[in-house]
Amino acid sequence: MKQHIMPTYASLPVRFIKGEGAWLWDDKGEKYLDALSGIAVCGLGHAHPEIADAISKQANTLLHTSNLYAIDNQEQLANTLCELTGMNDVFFGNSGAEANEAAIKIARRFAHSKNIENPVIVTMNNSFHGRTLATLTATGNPKVKEGFAPLPEGFCHIPYNDIPALETLASRENTIVAVMVEPIQGESGIRIPDADYLNKLRELCDQNDWLLILDEIQTGIGRTGSFLASQQNNIKADVVTLAKALGNGVPIGACLTAGKATGLLTAGSHGSTFGGNPLACAAALTVINIIQRDHLADRAIELGERIRASFQHALSGCKHVVEIRQKGLMIGIELTTPCTELASKALEQHLLINVAGGNTVRLLPPLTISNKEADKITQLVSDLIIAH
Ligand SMILES: Cc1ncc(COP(=O)(O)O)c(C=O)c1O
């Protein structure tokens, strides 16, 4: 049946047709435990009844009118996001890449407002920011760029978690306008920087009049233990991008601005047909309401610590484990050797995980899992790693 799908994904041989909480069922009626949440999307699990109700209610009322007219849900969602983050304005798109495209366009506008003709946005090695031309250029992984030249100009990469590298670059490059960074690098294998890395980036951005753009597409919406991961550093970025878990599976992306990044995108300078439509915003409003009401960011901390402790115990003597990295429910277990086959081995055990960066088992379970489900994940994953 798949012969007309462009072969851009190396999908595993399973077809899910139903979900509930942290569980999925395939077309043969087999049940699987989801420790990946559709890559950090279904933070509230599958078929959440309140989200299903909100979507259904909205679908029965109004799906789409376009941004030619005011949209109640969009205004409410923007207010809620700004209240929770201290940001000023929001632009809505439909994906992470689009949220980052908006951020990049804002950085370019910021540059031109300062009469910088050839601005440079600094991004990090091993980062991931999306698959559009600008965002794959921002991405610090040569593989995603292969065969797509000519790429847009104006990006420069430095090592992640390396403040001296940025200082050195700043001393010889006077057209930098922004630093774009993930608070934790997700796609390259849950890379957690030093505790004060974001604070130092904030300081450098302030000193040099650069924008700090935080890509919280994977880290945001409670997953790391606060609504935004950067809130644990008590800093505010100039631009924050969100997507993934914001709609729990309904496509939505958001680019939030504060301070000097505010007001740079003016009427007619950017847009999206679907962005911020009543349906997507109804889903996102419900997601945020549940995350806040049920204190799920706190629960992510509690569950993450439980999972980490179990792994530390189970894998303590395992020579091929390099490191266990964890913040809230972003969990990476780096092995000494490539281990991509562990995703299919886990599938045979009816467990969904993936491998990021080639040798890191990545877990991004729903924030709503029970302790029992968390324990089952750690037990199955530990067994797979020990047998690797
Ligand atoms: C940090 C980060 N930024 C951007 C993206 C791109 O998001 P999307 O696939 O929704 O375009 C991703 C997706 O994995 C991501 O993890």
The ligand as an SDF file (V2000), in Angstrom:
LIG
                    3D

 16 16  0  0  0  0  0  0  0  0999 V2000
   14.6480   21.0920   18.4980 C   0  0  0  0  0  0  0  0  0  0  0  0
   13.8260   20.9160   17.2570 C   0  0  0  0  0  0  0  0  0  0  0  0
   13.6270   21.9800   16.4630 N   0  0  0  0  0  0  0  0  0  0  0  0
   12.8950   21.8810   15.3400 C   0  0  0  0  0  0  0  0  0  0  0  0
   12.3320   20.6840   14.9550 C   0  0  0  0  0  0  0  0  0  0  0  0
   11.5240   20.6030   13.6930 C   0  0  0  0  0  0  0  0  0  0  0  0
   10.1730   20.4570   13.9860 O   0  0  0  0  0  0  0  0  0  0  0  0
    9.1400   19.9710   12.8520 P   0  0  0  0  0  0  0  0  0  0  0  0
    9.5100   18.5710   12.5040 O   0  0  0  0  0  0  0  0  0  0  0  0
    7.8090   20.0910   13.5080 O   0  0  0  0  0  0  0  0  0  0  0  0
    9.3000   20.8940   11.6970 O   0  0  0  0  0  0  0  0  0  0  0  0
   12.5190   19.5460   15.7520 C   0  0  0  0  0  0  0  0  0  0  0  0
   11.9820   18.2510   15.3510 C   0  0  0  0  0  0  0  0  0  0  0  0
   12.4420   17.2010   15.7330 O   0  0  0  0  0  0  0  0  0  0  0  0
   13.2980   19.6720   16.9340 C   0  0  0  0  0  0  0  0  0  0  0  0
   13.5230   18.6270   17.7270 O   0  0  0  0  0  0  0  0  0  0  0  0
  1  2  1  0
  2  3  1  0
  2 15  2  0
  3  4  2  0
  4  5  1  0
  5  6  1  0
  5 12  2  0
  6  7  1  0
  7  8  1  0
  8  9  2  0
  8 10  1  0
  8 11  1  0
 12 13  1  0
 12 15  1  0
 13 14  2  0
 15 16  1  0
M  END
$$$$
